[in-house]
Amino acid sequence: MLASSRTISAADSLQGGQISLETVGEEGIADKNQEQKDVPSDARNSSLGEFYKLQVGSIFSTLVLSVLAGAIAAIFFDFHTASSLFVGGLSGALYLWLLARSVEKLGKDSRNLSKTQLLVPVVLCVAASRLSYLDLLPAIIGFFLYKPAVLLRFVLSN
């Protein structure tokens, strides 16, 4: 197959097409370094600061929600279930931290995300199946507490 460039007319852009203003190198690949050079350093630093603030806030809200969910589970269920939920919440916070670290490296060192964070739910499932003091279902529910925590963080920030 031959690859050909497509020109975007004004009619396409009015119908929802997007126009990209990327610099194309000799190989026909967009030069992402050129985009980074065009961005002022203070804008990059403020974006990075905003990213760190969002990262810390998301991890903190995940930990707070995990503690609350563990306390509620300790009241309504037994300590065994509550501890499994809390361990799952801690692993969700670890997953979120590894994902944020991978996203942070995305612009500087690599072009794709690391798969390291995907080991966290696998290790959690293996640990819950092997260890007698961890239940699988509460641990998985605790792991997925990072999702409502991030959504709650987003809603409360706006």
ABEGO torsion letter per residue (X at the ends): XBBBBBBBBAAAAAAGBBBBABBBBAAGBBBAAAAAAABBAAAAAAAAAAAAAAAAAAAAAAAAAAAAAAAAAAAABBAAAAAAAAAAAAAAAAAAAAAAAAAAAAAAABABBBAAAAAAAAAAAAAAAABAABBAAAAAAAAAAAAAAAAAAAAAAX
